[in-house]
């Protein structure tokens, strides 16, 4: 008898062979959807239902799903070359030249397979170049799965100011070399550098803290990081795995006008194909080419595979079309303005946030500039809101504070339809919300 292929049957099969039936708990939707097809802004499950996607593959799908330009370029490249693993490829050279042209900090670039790998290599490179061990990150920032930084992301109040690893199994011997400071607080950063001269190898920062929704770094904060790291011989790393290519072709550094020593990229640059990028100053990056003393190893069988680099080049080609970012920013403004009007009309203690094509709704009122401010969020209302939208087949990551995305495949009519559904959902949830939060 053939296996059944509806949502329920496929979910049961997945749970029999995969931990929890998913590749990670962060992919849990709390509904037994199994997706079998994707196109533009839509996903289609095994029961034939259509869903509007605002998760966009954790933000990787800038052009919508299965974009023709990407599919065609990947197909063409796959017909002439595959994994080589020796010497250089023409695609590597073309992709690197393109990135050096676009990214302000990029004298050189190197490829890997994910954003987590890119941040890992950036920190290793900074330690080698400075001969120091200590790394600084900021509360609420997420920089990958590796032990040096997998801590103090969405921490409960009683874990702020203490080590808060994201899971069991993290080596505290590694974590103890990482200091966690409050975001947007240049004085705290300066105080630490002054108290520990010659100890800090690097500071890694999201120039917009999208891993806590959308908390934008003050311009002065980024400028102070640049000044202080230069004064203290510390490597400044921008983690642009989310912001890079989503907000501008040159990353957020090209908007802020602050150039880091190293920067990491991934996600949106290759339309869902696996790629990570480390870019930076020539004197730092050339250590990756050495052997012996002073060398920094950055190996990987699948670094810079031809399909991924083909997807990267096709994606950049589409993003370079005139008006692309202007339209994405306009769509983001339409969503946020619509949300603002809804919560004002309903009298709900909530506020839209975001930047460009990233958006979300915080369930509290008042200013925010660091993670600690987000502890006011009504997480129960946030979660209920997201789950109800998922039930209506709008794909939101059903976790409080998580960012949502738009792609070039979304349009004004789809946003207006979504806003109507959000208004109905919030109206239904309103009595259960904390008034005056």
C-alpha positions, 0 to 999 in steps of 0.5 A: 500500500503506498504511503499517504501524502497529506499533511497529517500522514507526512507529519507522522512519517517525519516524526518517525525518522527526524527529531521532532519531525523537523530540522529544528524547533525554530521551524515549528508552526504548531500546525501540521503543515507539510509544504510541497511547493512554493512560488513567489510569495506563496507556499502550498501544503500537501493538502493543496492549501495556499499560504502567504509567506512572511517568513521567507526562509528566515529572510533568505528569499528576497525575490520570492520563491523559485524566482525565474532568474535564479532558477535559470542561472543555477540550471545553466551553471549546473549543466556545465560545471559542478563541485571541483574542490581544486584551484579557482573557478570562474564563478568564484572570481566573478562573484568575488569581484562583484562583492568587492565592488559593492561592499565598502569593507570588502578588500577581499572576500571568502566563501563558506556555506552559512552565516554561522560559519562566516561569523565563526571564521570572522572571530577566529581570524580576529583572534589570530590577528590580535593575539587576544582571546576575548570577544564582545557581543551584545545582549539579544544578538544572535551570531550563529550556533557556535559555542563562542557566541551562542548565548544571551539571545532572547534571555529571560529577565533573570538571566540578563547580566549572566551567561545564558547559553542557548542550549545544553552542550555549550562549552563554558570554557569557550563561552567564558571568553565572550563578554555580553554588553547592552546594545546601543551602549557605547559607554559600557563598551568603552568602559570595558575596553578601558578596564581590560586594555589589550585583551579584546580581540573583536566586537561583533554586532548586528547594525540592526538587531533583527534577532530581537525583532528590529532594534536599530543601532544609533548612528553614534553607537556605530561611529563610537564602536568604529572609533574605540576599536581603532583606538584599542586595536580591536577588530570591528565585525558587522554581522550582516547575515540578515541586513546584508543585501536585504536593506542595500547592496552594500549592506547596512554599512553602506547606509550607516557610513561606518566601515567595519574591519570584517563583515559577514553575509548570507541569507538574502544574497543567494535567494535561499541557496546555501552561502556564507560570506566573510569580507574585510580588510586585505591584511586580515583576509590574506591570513586565510591564504597562508600556511604555517605560522600566522595562517588561519584555516578556512576550509570546507568541501562545499564552500562556494559551490557553483549552484550557490554562486550562480544563485548569488550572481543572479540575485544580485543582478535582480537586486541591481535593477533600478527601483528594487529597493525603493519598492521594497521599502515602500512595501515595508512602509505600507505594512507598518503604516497599516499596522499603526493605524490598526492598533491606534483604532483598536486601542491596543498596547502595541506598535509596529517596528522594522526597517525596509522590508523587515517588519513586526508588531511589538506588544508594548508601547514606548521607546526601545533601544536595547533588548532589556526594553523588549522585556515589556513585550506581552509575549502571550499576546504576541504568540496568540497573534502569530498562531492565529495568523498561521491558522489563517495560512499566513506564515509567521514564525510563531515565536515572540519578537521574531521578525517578518519579511517581505520579498519583491514578489509581495505586492500592495494588494497582498499587504492590504489583504494581510492587514485586513486579516491582522485587524480581525485577529487583533480585534478578536484578541483585544479583550485578552491583552494587557491594557496599558502595557 
